[in-house]
């Protein structure tokens, strides 16, 4: 019985760690997506300014 309780406790801890890990991975992926969008926006802005300079 004690071994079953210990196994249940270990499984619960592993589950919590997995949930935490999954949440952190999702947060990192969302942050990476935001950074990528910011980089793309800056690229477009720079290209637009370069085109405007070339037209002068």
C-alpha positions, -999 to +999 in steps of 0.1 A: +000+000+000+028+024+009+045+017-025+012+025-043+009+058-025+045+066-033+040+057-070+009+078-071+028+107-056+056+103-081+032+101-110+014+132-098+047+151-096+057+140-131+023+151-144+027+185-128+062+188-143+049+179-177+021+204-175+045+231-164+069+221-192+041+222-218+029+256-206+065+270-208+071+256-243+038+272-254+048+305-239+082+304-256+066+295-289+042+324-286+070+348-277+091+336-307+061+342-330+057+377-317+095+384-322+093+370-357+063+392-365+082+423-351+113+414-373+091+410-404+075+444-397+109+460-392+121+445-425+091+459-443+097+493-428+133+493-438+126+481-473+099+508-476+124+535-465+150+522-489+126+524-518+116+559-508+153+569-507+159+553-541+130+573-556+146+606-546 
